[in-house]
Amino acid sequence: MNGAGEPEAGSEFANRAAAAGLMADTQYILPNDIGVSSLDCREAFRLLSPTERLYAHHLSRAAWYGGLAVLLQTSPEAPYIYALLSRLFRAQDPDQLRQHALAEGLTEEEYQAFLVYAAGVYSNMGNYKSFGDTKFVPNLPKGVTTYFSGDCTMEDAKLAQDFLDSQNLSAYNTRLFKVADREGKSHYEVRLASVLKTDPALDSELTSKLKSYEFQGSYFQVTRGDYAPILQKVVEHLEKAKAYAANSHQEQMLAQYIESFTQGSIEAHKRGSRFWIQDKGPIVESYIGFIESYRDPFGSRGEFEGFVAMVNKAMSAKFERLVASAEQLLKELPWPPAFEKDKFLTPDFTSLDVLTFAGSGIPAGINIPNYDDLRQTEGFKNVSLGNVLAVAYATKREKLTFLEEDDKDLYIRWKGPSFDVQVGLHELLGHGSGKLFVQDEKGAFNFDRETVINPETGEQVQSWYRSGETWDSKFSTIASSYEECRAESVGLYLCLNPQVLEIFGFEGADAEDVIYVNWLNMVRAGLLALEFYTPEAANWRQAHMQARFVILRVLLEAGEGLVTVTPTTGSDGRPDARVHLDRSKIRSVGRPALERFLRRLQVLKSTGDVAAGRALYEGYAAVTDAPPECFLTLRDTVLLRKESRKLIVQPNTRLEGSEVQLVEYEASAAGLIRSFCERFPEDGPELDEVLIQLATADARFWRDQIKEVPSGQA
């Protein structure tokens, strides 16, 4: 974790973050011919009423303003790069700048490379890829995160998490600053994201927490006000959105979000999430806050994101049928009933067309909220993002690496439909399944200690979650990837069920093709995942891809020719590889292997057995050059033939009088840049200054404090 410069020598945590930069040069380059697609939501937006459009507009504005916080979460230099590009393109649009650049002697290729880089910064909200976390500029400090100051180590992060647990404070909306080491004792600042900095004459649940603490021989100061000017803009538009809310659930949800961002309270965000869960089947769906913890090296702090989307009724009807079958399908999962939630809380599951997704990247599906206590007792929602999936479906035959020729046409035909099935199962029955065994603050258990037997040991359950402990805080660095692996495995396992396939309209030979392509896609993804592994530090940079590699390892371990990965030489004479999946053995060999693996994953998660869970997961995630697969060598082949992820151009909404207009852009790097140039028409220059001031204050803080650290300290 680096603040203002290179990682400190000897810092395990800094070295872990730095590993993201130790890749081949091609890892840092966004190619000139990178794919760029537009997010199409025109028809869904057209069907909104004037009031729904106003609601969507102000929620979108709140999300885009909040998304600027990601720049401050990504790297020390990201806000400066963003501000520089914004100033440049306000002075001249991409076409005008092109003419000037060519007149000054740049080639078309050089100018295109600049446009692609700028588009990459906007698309990823920083100069690191949101998917894989590698820098795409070669001449700046390598591998950083700004969730922590530069002198923090993994031990500091663990100590801070223990402190937060002791005070029942969530890490989701925090950053950790190591202020100084004095007289052998460390001093830390835990900074909460909020509009308020000092505490006014307001009695809030957070007031008593904002003070100094002594904890395990160190000192902690809990403060707030991180990202204050940005969150003020978020709050202003959430207030405006309230006037157009469709019902009281939406009004109360927004009120709690406003309190959360104003006060810095995760508890208020949880209350807002409760109202959000209760808001069933809205025409305009949204969620906003510090959500996913993928990019925090410790796995506890959330990156800001906000989305606004509109219902796709045809696909949503299929998901509703899946929800109706969920209780029966949950019984098919390979763990005892005691390891499943006491009651299935029927969730919303809708297919949405995204209008706005502010943050560093756009997923294909979402299962939220991420608060385990709410998911177990209140419920959750599942979202499939239809127009995002449509972009992902677009695959050219010549771009299909590592597949046998006989598989390519089948893969192109069924990739989209099979992905719909996988996303549905992954979100609803993957993330939506499984129970955590918890002992609350009064000592009461949510399971019967006398009768619940661990199926792996045949003995009574010996471990569980104590009060204040969560899945993220307990499993920390592997939590996100482990959970994605569990959800992906559930999808593969349950797609074999004829009832599931019938819900999505597949029977007979078509159903068998959907199953085959779904499993084949996972096997191929496991090989492609090697791009996101860093050999120098022996770590993974992307949670989903690590999960897919683990599943590949499980299926390879099953043996009997189910899966093979064979190095070859391509038609161009360069190294290549082929993956083979024997479709006749998916049920006879693959299903039992996945069944055993899934049961172990769930039992270890339910019981909070971190030691065994880490040993299992990290064992499968290890990348070596041991035969027969020789994965380190295969990684070189994957890097040689890798395809860059597409950039996605999103529309804007514009208020003209009392009406909201949808503004769309061409699918190009220039179009993506124009979308950002027009995103903040009223206060763009002001926002640039705010970002520069916040980034400079961070850099000054880190620089001043590092001077006080005695030599020999990490």
Legacy VTK file of the C-alpha trace (Angstrom):
# vtk DataFile Version 3.0
C-alpha trace
ASCII
DATASET POLYDATA
POINTS 714 float
0.000 0.000 0.000
1.735 3.051 -1.218
0.958 6.639 -0.425
3.131 9.111 -2.247
5.958 7.033 -3.696
7.474 3.598 -4.121
6.556 0.872 -1.580
8.725 0.852 1.494
11.492 -1.747 1.366
10.735 -4.735 3.530
7.017 -3.993 3.713
5.151 -7.247 3.065
1.936 -5.366 2.382
3.561 -2.874 0.022
5.302 -5.708 -1.813
1.983 -7.504 -2.151
0.456 -4.439 -3.769
3.560 -3.813 -5.859
3.324 -7.264 -7.367
0.581 -5.986 -9.653
3.192 -3.979 -11.543
5.772 -6.715 -12.114
4.256 -8.063 -15.311
5.500 -8.071 -18.899
5.371 -4.720 -20.701
2.275 -5.732 -22.671
0.388 -5.809 -19.397
0.657 -2.025 -19.248
-0.531 -1.301 -22.779
-4.107 -0.776 -23.896
-3.881 -1.637 -27.618
-4.989 0.862 -30.263
-7.590 -1.596 -31.566
-9.146 -2.277 -28.163
-12.841 -3.096 -28.382
-15.227 -0.275 -27.460
-18.982 -0.870 -27.112
-21.904 1.396 -26.279
-24.366 0.481 -23.552
-27.785 0.487 -25.194
-30.675 1.430 -22.905
-32.699 3.588 -25.323
-35.873 1.469 -25.382
-35.967 0.951 -21.605
-35.472 4.687 -21.034
-38.208 5.555 -23.572
-40.728 3.542 -21.569
-40.117 5.511 -18.353
-42.663 8.103 -17.235
-41.502 11.733 -16.817
-41.347 11.271 -13.029
-39.360 8.027 -13.349
-36.943 9.782 -15.686
-36.371 12.560 -13.140
-35.815 9.976 -10.396
-33.332 8.115 -12.605
-31.585 11.352 -13.585
-30.877 12.511 -10.043
-29.838 9.044 -8.904
-27.463 8.933 -11.882
-26.011 12.301 -10.944
-25.479 11.069 -7.366
-23.769 7.929 -8.662
-21.454 9.803 -11.050
-20.415 12.307 -8.382
-19.766 9.523 -5.892
-17.827 7.592 -8.512
-15.155 10.297 -8.419
-14.136 8.900 -5.016
-12.788 5.845 -6.848
-10.004 8.037 -8.249
-8.869 8.683 -4.682
-9.169 4.967 -3.876
-7.134 3.798 -6.867
-3.720 5.485 -6.748
-2.091 8.744 -5.610
-1.669 9.978 -9.178
-5.131 9.046 -10.538
-6.919 12.294 -9.474
-4.192 14.399 -11.094
-4.349 12.427 -14.348
-8.136 12.720 -14.423
-8.029 16.476 -13.777
-5.384 16.999 -16.463
-7.392 15.072 -19.052
-10.589 16.903 -18.107
-8.928 20.294 -18.564
-7.406 19.226 -21.852
-10.660 17.970 -23.364
-12.656 20.943 -22.097
-10.296 23.173 -24.079
-10.464 21.038 -27.238
-12.723 18.100 -28.063
-11.027 14.913 -29.364
-11.432 15.890 -33.052
-10.010 19.376 -32.558
-7.163 17.991 -30.494
-6.442 15.409 -33.180
-6.011 18.087 -35.837
-3.673 20.019 -33.563
-1.679 16.883 -32.662
-1.244 15.822 -36.301
-0.171 19.335 -37.222
2.494 19.118 -34.525
3.917 15.931 -36.031
2.164 13.079 -34.199
1.087 10.122 -36.284
-2.482 8.811 -36.378
-1.313 5.742 -34.425
0.312 7.869 -31.733
-2.763 10.037 -31.312
-4.999 6.959 -31.186
-2.759 5.523 -28.469
-3.282 8.719 -26.470
-7.065 8.582 -26.955
-7.165 4.936 -25.868
-5.122 5.725 -22.761
-7.424 8.636 -21.856
-10.499 6.482 -22.467
-8.937 3.793 -20.287
-8.453 6.249 -17.414
-12.096 7.338 -17.617
-13.418 3.795 -18.013
-11.406 2.410 -15.086
-11.635 5.608 -13.015
-7.868 5.658 -12.659
-4.679 4.399 -14.220
-5.100 0.802 -13.000
-7.323 -1.776 -14.690
-10.382 -2.423 -12.561
-10.286 -6.051 -13.689
-6.825 -7.284 -12.739
-5.533 -4.181 -10.972
-2.463 -3.678 -13.227
-1.229 -0.279 -14.255
-1.520 0.658 -17.894
1.246 3.271 -17.825
4.828 1.921 -17.756
6.828 4.773 -16.256
5.163 5.461 -12.895
5.568 3.772 -9.452
4.356 0.166 -9.536
1.484 -1.473 -7.695
-0.307 0.749 -5.226
-3.509 1.193 -3.271
-4.698 4.245 -1.371
-6.928 2.446 1.103
-3.826 2.534 3.360
-0.909 4.903 3.889
2.404 3.799 2.448
3.991 2.537 5.646
1.200 0.055 6.471
1.966 -3.656 6.534
-0.313 -6.697 6.533
0.141 -6.823 10.307
-1.108 -3.211 10.579
-4.175 -4.094 8.520
-4.933 -7.129 10.700
-4.530 -5.107 13.895
-6.825 -2.410 12.517
-9.454 -5.003 11.598
-9.323 -6.445 15.110
-9.761 -2.934 16.493
-12.739 -2.221 14.224
-14.332 -5.537 15.216
-13.870 -4.697 18.895
-15.775 -1.430 18.410
-18.400 -2.929 16.092
-17.272 -0.616 13.288
-17.345 -1.689 9.654
-14.291 -1.240 7.428
-16.386 -0.767 4.273
-16.244 3.057 4.206
-12.826 3.553 5.829
-9.202 4.183 4.979
-6.336 3.472 7.382
-3.496 5.932 7.964
-0.472 4.997 10.063
0.295 8.323 11.672
3.575 7.572 13.439
5.555 5.150 15.566
6.572 6.769 18.856
8.204 5.143 21.846
7.594 1.731 20.367
3.855 2.277 19.941
2.010 2.706 16.643
-0.546 5.460 16.124
-3.289 5.046 13.511
-6.089 7.140 12.072
-9.215 5.330 10.878
-10.925 7.773 8.541
-14.637 7.369 7.722
-16.104 8.616 4.437
-18.650 11.337 5.194
-19.776 14.885 4.462
-19.363 15.909 8.092
-15.883 16.327 9.511
-16.461 17.695 12.988
-19.467 16.679 15.048
-22.140 19.400 15.155
-24.869 19.643 17.748
-26.256 16.397 16.485
-26.843 13.250 18.454
-25.926 10.412 16.121
-25.109 6.779 16.738
-21.581 7.510 15.530
-20.798 10.392 17.889
-19.490 8.191 20.676
-17.145 6.380 18.289
-15.247 9.495 17.167
-12.455 9.508 19.731
-9.051 8.081 20.632
-8.552 4.487 21.743
-5.741 2.385 23.134
-5.879 -1.125 21.683
-3.360 -3.946 22.071
-0.486 -1.573 22.769
-1.293 0.820 19.902
-3.356 3.977 19.581
-6.287 4.532 17.217
-8.101 7.757 16.384
-11.461 7.437 14.599
-12.211 10.480 12.450
-14.457 11.271 9.528
-14.756 13.626 6.566
-12.992 11.518 3.926
-14.155 12.523 0.406
-16.393 15.195 2.029
-16.792 17.574 -0.973
-17.607 14.665 -3.306
-20.126 13.089 -0.940
-21.778 16.494 -0.497
-22.643 16.381 -4.209
-23.966 12.834 -3.809
-26.230 13.909 -0.954
-27.567 16.913 -2.887
-28.803 14.723 -5.734
-30.154 12.023 -3.446
-32.230 14.772 -1.811
-33.528 15.814 -5.237
-34.285 12.195 -6.168
-36.507 11.839 -3.078
-39.036 14.197 -4.647
-39.591 11.682 -7.461
-39.570 8.457 -5.428
-42.299 5.988 -6.397
-43.145 4.887 -2.846
-42.290 5.221 0.840
-39.678 2.457 0.676
-37.667 4.494 -1.830
-38.101 7.681 0.215
-36.896 6.012 3.423
-34.077 4.234 1.563
-32.773 7.540 0.209
-33.143 9.213 3.603
-30.939 6.557 5.191
-28.365 6.743 2.398
-28.233 10.496 2.916
-27.618 9.967 6.633
-24.969 7.338 5.874
-22.988 9.587 3.530
-23.471 12.613 5.783
-22.538 10.956 9.072
-20.190 8.221 7.833
-22.501 5.537 9.242
-22.556 2.026 7.791
-25.451 1.235 10.120
-27.507 3.899 8.325
-26.518 2.356 5.006
-27.706 -1.008 6.325
-31.056 0.554 7.244
-31.281 1.999 3.756
-30.490 -1.438 2.357
-33.369 -2.912 4.361
-35.798 -0.500 2.690
-34.146 -1.265 -0.652
-34.768 -5.003 -0.160
-38.423 -4.249 0.639
-38.843 -2.169 -2.527
-39.998 -5.056 -4.712
-39.995 -4.822 -8.495
-39.279 -1.105 -8.996
-39.282 0.234 -12.556
-36.096 2.187 -11.791
-33.644 0.135 -9.707
-30.549 1.531 -8.021
-27.978 0.927 -5.312
-25.177 3.169 -4.136
-22.374 3.164 -1.590
-19.050 1.589 -0.648
-19.859 -1.899 -1.873
-17.318 -4.398 -3.222
-14.078 -5.236 -1.403
-12.250 -6.889 -4.320
-9.481 -4.292 -4.637
-8.570 -3.856 -0.966
-5.464 -6.029 -0.424
-6.877 -6.987 2.982
-10.356 -7.639 1.549
-12.477 -5.505 3.893
-12.819 -1.994 2.425
-15.427 -1.246 -0.214
-14.938 0.646 -3.458
-17.582 3.259 -4.193
-20.105 2.362 -6.860
-23.588 3.407 -7.826
-25.914 2.107 -10.502
-29.251 3.118 -12.000
-31.099 0.731 -14.307
-34.498 -0.067 -15.789
-36.400 -3.354 -15.893
-36.220 -5.730 -18.855
-39.576 -7.442 -18.408
-39.080 -10.448 -20.722
-35.902 -11.764 -19.073
-37.169 -10.795 -15.608
-40.092 -13.190 -16.069
-37.632 -16.092 -16.432
-35.781 -15.031 -13.309
-39.071 -14.820 -11.405
-39.713 -18.467 -12.302
-36.221 -19.330 -11.054
-36.957 -17.551 -7.762
-40.212 -19.506 -7.450
-38.220 -22.737 -7.742
-35.392 -21.604 -5.446
-36.495 -23.345 -2.248
-36.681 -26.680 -4.024
-33.374 -26.142 -5.848
-31.579 -25.208 -2.617
-32.324 -28.694 -1.322
-30.248 -30.084 -4.185
-27.088 -28.370 -3.016
-24.571 -30.823 -1.523
-24.565 -29.847 2.138
-26.806 -30.856 5.071
-29.969 -28.789 5.733
-28.450 -27.352 8.920
-25.863 -25.564 6.770
-28.557 -23.740 4.802
-30.424 -20.624 5.944
-33.288 -21.323 8.351
-35.716 -19.708 5.922
-35.299 -18.730 2.285
-36.205 -15.058 2.089
-37.664 -14.728 -1.397
-35.675 -12.018 -3.166
-36.298 -9.775 -6.119
-34.533 -11.048 -9.225
-34.755 -8.803 -12.240
-33.006 -8.314 -15.542
-32.104 -4.668 -15.942
-30.802 -2.420 -18.661
-28.153 -0.169 -17.133
-28.480 3.580 -17.543
-25.593 4.429 -15.213
-22.904 2.364 -13.525
-20.440 4.670 -11.814
-17.259 3.141 -10.455
-14.269 1.392 -11.950
-16.061 -1.309 -13.947
-19.433 -2.839 -14.810
-20.343 -6.401 -13.724
-22.748 -8.723 -15.530
-24.763 -9.521 -12.417
-25.056 -8.478 -8.785
-26.256 -10.029 -5.533
-26.535 -7.379 -2.821
-26.390 -6.162 -0.103
-23.059 -7.647 0.976
-23.895 -7.386 4.684
-24.080 -10.993 5.920
-26.379 -10.181 8.831
-28.946 -8.659 6.449
-28.658 -11.484 3.930
-29.382 -14.079 6.618
-32.286 -12.304 8.306
-33.678 -9.666 5.913
-32.928 -11.019 2.444
-31.251 -9.677 -0.664
-31.816 -8.808 -4.320
-30.406 -10.321 -7.472
-29.761 -8.275 -10.574
-28.776 -9.438 -14.048
-27.588 -6.570 -16.254
-28.988 -7.454 -19.648
-27.389 -4.782 -21.825
-24.004 -5.476 -20.209
-24.394 -9.173 -20.999
-25.261 -8.250 -24.600
-21.870 -6.557 -24.905
-20.161 -9.628 -23.427
-21.969 -11.984 -25.838
-20.470 -10.335 -28.923
-17.637 -12.735 -29.813
-15.832 -13.145 -33.135
-14.754 -16.652 -34.115
-11.176 -15.602 -34.815
-10.855 -14.166 -31.303
-11.709 -17.468 -29.591
-8.370 -18.549 -28.182
-7.592 -21.985 -26.713
-10.711 -23.747 -28.028
-10.742 -26.695 -30.401
-12.040 -25.820 -33.870
-15.020 -28.161 -33.464
-16.140 -26.229 -30.366
-16.011 -22.670 -31.718
-19.312 -22.461 -33.614
-21.170 -24.166 -30.759
-19.515 -21.807 -28.288
-20.548 -18.700 -30.257
-24.145 -19.933 -30.549
-24.658 -20.866 -26.912
-22.305 -18.601 -24.948
-24.966 -15.931 -24.393
-27.810 -18.262 -23.366
-25.531 -20.357 -21.148
-24.196 -17.207 -19.496
-27.775 -16.124 -18.693
-28.264 -19.434 -16.883
-24.919 -19.208 -15.074
-25.453 -15.608 -13.948
-28.933 -16.437 -12.664
-27.766 -19.429 -10.652
-24.556 -17.706 -9.502
-26.391 -14.700 -8.064
-29.606 -16.245 -6.704
-28.510 -19.664 -5.461
-24.756 -19.122 -5.245
-24.465 -15.914 -3.270
-27.974 -16.417 -1.916
-27.314 -19.796 -0.298
-25.588 -21.046 2.817
-25.742 -20.209 6.507
-23.105 -18.694 8.784
-22.989 -20.155 12.304
-22.969 -17.188 14.686
-22.757 -16.614 18.436
-24.239 -13.201 19.243
-23.128 -10.677 21.856
-25.367 -12.351 24.472
-23.790 -15.748 23.883
-26.754 -17.228 22.000
-26.152 -19.432 18.955
-28.152 -19.463 15.719
-27.629 -23.237 15.414
-27.957 -26.239 17.718
-24.447 -27.064 18.956
-25.584 -30.422 20.270
-27.097 -31.817 17.078
-25.363 -30.119 14.132
-22.665 -32.415 12.770
-19.814 -31.341 10.528
-20.116 -33.701 7.510
-16.387 -33.425 6.837
-15.337 -34.663 10.287
-18.411 -36.511 11.552
-18.133 -34.513 14.806
-19.945 -31.601 16.399
-19.183 -28.166 14.987
-16.091 -26.755 16.711
-15.895 -23.205 15.309
-18.213 -20.318 14.409
-18.423 -16.514 14.083
-18.296 -14.441 17.243
-20.187 -11.175 17.707
-18.711 -8.482 15.452
-17.006 -10.945 13.121
-18.104 -11.073 9.489
-17.205 -13.230 6.515
-15.016 -10.450 5.068
-13.284 -9.597 8.333
-12.599 -13.240 9.225
-11.468 -14.605 5.846
-10.046 -11.206 4.735
-7.652 -11.662 1.798
-9.360 -14.757 0.344
-12.970 -13.873 1.222
-14.010 -12.306 -2.091
-12.451 -14.917 -4.352
-13.563 -17.846 -2.161
-17.158 -16.596 -2.268
-17.047 -16.062 -6.040
-15.701 -19.595 -6.420
-18.545 -20.971 -4.310
-21.133 -19.081 -6.379
-19.589 -20.126 -9.705
-19.511 -23.759 -8.529
-23.185 -23.606 -7.559
-23.970 -22.338 -11.061
-22.118 -25.219 -12.730
-23.636 -27.759 -10.354
-27.262 -26.654 -10.683
-27.187 -26.024 -14.439
-27.287 -29.826 -14.726
-30.840 -29.743 -13.336
-33.451 -30.162 -16.123
-35.904 -27.951 -14.207
-33.465 -25.034 -14.322
-32.877 -25.404 -18.042
-36.611 -25.647 -18.739
-37.171 -22.356 -16.908
-34.822 -20.686 -19.380
-36.511 -22.413 -22.330
-34.013 -25.197 -23.053
-34.883 -28.856 -23.496
-33.422 -31.904 -25.205
-30.311 -31.394 -27.330
-30.364 -27.624 -26.784
-30.265 -28.122 -23.016
-27.270 -30.441 -23.349
-25.467 -27.870 -25.510
-26.129 -25.136 -22.922
-24.661 -27.345 -20.183
-21.623 -28.197 -22.283
-20.866 -24.604 -23.276
-21.373 -23.388 -19.699
-18.822 -25.903 -18.387
-16.507 -25.320 -21.352
-16.635 -21.573 -20.783
-15.598 -22.098 -17.154
-12.711 -24.386 -18.117
-11.463 -21.888 -20.708
-11.850 -19.033 -18.217
-9.708 -20.976 -15.746
-6.888 -20.993 -18.281
-7.385 -17.324 -19.239
-7.205 -16.523 -15.524
-3.442 -17.033 -15.550
-3.103 -13.515 -16.970
-4.145 -12.257 -13.536
-1.551 -14.220 -11.546
1.746 -12.590 -10.528
4.539 -15.197 -10.215
7.017 -12.822 -8.558
4.756 -12.410 -5.534
2.793 -15.661 -5.939
-0.513 -13.820 -5.704
-3.706 -13.235 -7.661
-4.925 -9.792 -8.709
-8.553 -10.570 -9.577
-11.042 -12.446 -7.394
-13.287 -13.930 -10.104
-10.386 -15.151 -12.221
-8.679 -16.793 -9.254
-12.005 -18.521 -8.556
-12.225 -19.847 -12.116
-8.661 -21.151 -11.993
-9.483 -23.007 -8.771
-12.482 -24.642 -10.458
-10.274 -25.652 -13.397
-7.868 -27.287 -10.922
-10.740 -29.170 -9.256
-11.991 -30.497 -12.600
-8.478 -31.462 -13.702
-7.989 -33.284 -10.402
-11.151 -35.287 -11.102
-9.169 -37.099 -13.811
-10.569 -39.778 -16.149
-10.051 -37.441 -19.112
-12.820 -35.041 -18.043
-10.641 -31.979 -18.720
-7.262 -31.652 -20.412
-5.131 -28.620 -21.210
-2.590 -29.320 -23.948
0.261 -27.026 -25.084
0.436 -26.738 -28.894
1.979 -24.581 -31.583
-0.301 -22.159 -33.400
-0.551 -21.587 -37.138
1.681 -18.538 -36.639
4.437 -20.743 -35.213
4.075 -19.329 -31.707
3.135 -21.240 -28.534
-0.564 -22.005 -28.150
-2.791 -24.332 -26.103
-6.088 -26.199 -26.348
-8.620 -27.027 -23.665
-10.729 -30.145 -24.016
-13.846 -31.034 -22.040
-15.303 -34.519 -22.474
-19.021 -33.753 -22.460
-19.878 -37.421 -21.886
-18.198 -37.262 -18.456
-19.669 -34.010 -17.097
-22.289 -35.840 -15.037
-20.359 -39.026 -14.232
-17.007 -37.435 -13.299
-17.458 -33.675 -13.112
-20.579 -33.555 -10.977
-19.246 -35.762 -8.120
-15.971 -33.799 -8.040
-17.818 -30.487 -7.857
-20.185 -31.903 -5.247
-17.327 -32.814 -2.899
-15.604 -29.471 -3.436
-18.765 -27.414 -2.917
-19.588 -29.235 0.310
-16.135 -28.468 1.708
-16.355 -24.811 0.679
-19.718 -24.350 2.395
-18.883 -26.245 5.577
-15.698 -24.243 6.098
-17.530 -20.991 5.384
-20.438 -21.836 7.699
-18.136 -22.753 10.577
-15.715 -19.858 10.059
-12.797 -22.297 9.914
-10.247 -19.880 8.473
-7.199 -22.141 8.779
-8.765 -25.070 6.914
-10.527 -22.791 4.451
-7.328 -20.980 3.577
-5.396 -24.246 3.224
-8.035 -25.661 0.873
-8.460 -22.588 -1.277
-4.854 -21.483 -1.500
-3.835 -25.052 -2.260
-6.012 -25.141 -5.375
-5.046 -21.553 -6.284
-1.297 -22.306 -6.268
0.306 -21.880 -9.701
3.365 -24.025 -10.376
5.201 -25.473 -13.349
4.685 -29.033 -12.189
3.636 -31.443 -14.945
1.394 -32.320 -16.574
-0.156 -28.846 -16.942
2.960 -26.684 -16.288
0.821 -23.645 -15.508
3.653 -21.120 -15.267
4.689 -21.963 -18.805
1.059 -21.863 -19.932
0.804 -18.420 -18.369
3.376 -17.125 -20.847
1.194 -18.487 -23.655
-1.906 -16.854 -22.183
-0.109 -13.494 -22.011
1.103 -13.915 -25.583
-2.445 -14.408 -26.882
-4.482 -12.333 -24.436
-7.296 -10.027 -25.560
-7.890 -6.737 -23.742
-11.286 -6.269 -22.101
-13.671 -4.001 -23.953
-14.225 -0.424 -22.894
-17.899 0.480 -22.433
-19.354 3.869 -23.350
-22.266 4.912 -21.119
-24.915 7.538 -21.941
-25.670 10.692 -19.985
-28.963 12.190 -18.901
-29.557 15.893 -19.347
-32.242 18.019 -17.696
-33.872 20.373 -20.208
-36.504 22.404 -18.409
-38.633 19.821 -16.614
-37.799 16.995 -19.012
-34.900 14.539 -18.968
-33.164 13.685 -22.230
-30.958 10.659 -22.919
-27.636 11.591 -24.540
-25.833 8.758 -26.344
-22.306 8.526 -27.773
-20.497 6.591 -30.460
-18.719 3.346 -29.593
-15.150 4.659 -29.771
-12.427 5.969 -27.518
-13.365 9.504 -28.593
-17.024 8.795 -27.793
-16.140 7.541 -24.331
-14.061 10.664 -23.705
-16.919 12.924 -24.861
-19.305 11.158 -22.482
-17.078 12.080 -19.546
-16.456 15.615 -20.795
-20.228 16.187 -20.786
-20.885 14.365 -17.528
-20.333 17.354 -15.229
-21.318 20.368 -17.367
-22.130 22.693 -14.467
-19.139 22.192 -12.211
-16.399 20.285 -14.066
-13.590 22.767 -13.290
-14.673 22.935 -9.642
-14.562 19.132 -9.363
-11.060 19.045 -10.861
-9.886 21.444 -8.161
-11.599 19.401 -5.438
-9.884 16.220 -6.615
-6.483 17.906 -6.770
-6.930 19.377 -3.282
-7.968 16.030 -1.782
-5.136 14.130 -3.492
-2.585 16.775 -2.461
-3.793 16.664 1.144
-3.385 12.878 1.175
0.099 13.088 -0.318
1.155 15.789 2.144
-0.225 13.803 5.072
1.611 10.630 4.051
4.842 12.470 3.299
4.842 14.320 6.610
4.070 11.220 8.642
6.631 9.021 6.876
9.307 11.504 7.937
8.447 10.731 11.558
8.820 6.952 11.231
12.129 5.821 12.771
14.571 4.063 10.474
14.112 0.308 10.371
10.313 0.575 10.619
8.222 -0.722 7.687
LINES 1 715
714 0 1 2 3 4 5 6 7 8 9 10 11 12 13 14 15 16 17 18 19 20 21 22 23 24 25 26 27 28 29 30 31 32 33 34 35 36 37 38 39 40 41 42 43 44 45 46 47 48 49 50 51 52 53 54 55 56 57 58 59 60 61 62 63 64 65 66 67 68 69 70 71 72 73 74 75 76 77 78 79 80 81 82 83 84 85 86 87 88 89 90 91 92 93 94 95 96 97 98 99 100 101 102 103 104 105 106 107 108 109 110 111 112 113 114 115 116 117 118 119 120 121 122 123 124 125 126 127 128 129 130 131 132 133 134 135 136 137 138 139 140 141 142 143 144 145 146 147 148 149 150 151 152 153 154 155 156 157 158 159 160 161 162 163 164 165 166 167 168 169 170 171 172 173 174 175 176 177 178 179 180 181 182 183 184 185 186 187 188 189 190 191 192 193 194 195 196 197 198 199 200 201 202 203 204 205 206 207 208 209 210 211 212 213 214 215 216 217 218 219 220 221 222 223 224 225 226 227 228 229 230 231 232 233 234 235 236 237 238 239 240 241 242 243 244 245 246 247 248 249 250 251 252 253 254 255 256 257 258 259 260 261 262 263 264 265 266 267 268 269 270 271 272 273 274 275 276 277 278 279 280 281 282 283 284 285 286 287 288 289 290 291 292 293 294 295 296 297 298 299 300 301 302 303 304 305 306 307 308 309 310 311 312 313 314 315 316 317 318 319 320 321 322 323 324 325 326 327 328 329 330 331 332 333 334 335 336 337 338 339 340 341 342 343 344 345 346 347 348 349 350 351 352 353 354 355 356 357 358 359 360 361 362 363 364 365 366 367 368 369 370 371 372 373 374 375 376 377 378 379 380 381 382 383 384 385 386 387 388 389 390 391 392 393 394 395 396 397 398 399 400 401 402 403 404 405 406 407 408 409 410 411 412 413 414 415 416 417 418 419 420 421 422 423 424 425 426 427 428 429 430 431 432 433 434 435 436 437 438 439 440 441 442 443 444 445 446 447 448 449 450 451 452 453 454 455 456 457 458 459 460 461 462 463 464 465 466 467 468 469 470 471 472 473 474 475 476 477 478 479 480 481 482 483 484 485 486 487 488 489 490 491 492 493 494 495 496 497 498 499 500 501 502 503 504 505 506 507 508 509 510 511 512 513 514 515 516 517 518 519 520 521 522 523 524 525 526 527 528 529 530 531 532 533 534 535 536 537 538 539 540 541 542 543 544 545 546 547 548 549 550 551 552 553 554 555 556 557 558 559 560 561 562 563 564 565 566 567 568 569 570 571 572 573 574 575 576 577 578 579 580 581 582 583 584 585 586 587 588 589 590 591 592 593 594 595 596 597 598 599 600 601 602 603 604 605 606 607 608 609 610 611 612 613 614 615 616 617 618 619 620 621 622 623 624 625 626 627 628 629 630 631 632 633 634 635 636 637 638 639 640 641 642 643 644 645 646 647 648 649 650 651 652 653 654 655 656 657 658 659 660 661 662 663 664 665 666 667 668 669 670 671 672 673 674 675 676 677 678 679 680 681 682 683 684 685 686 687 688 689 690 691 692 693 694 695 696 697 698 699 700 701 702 703 704 705 706 707 708 709 710 711 712 713
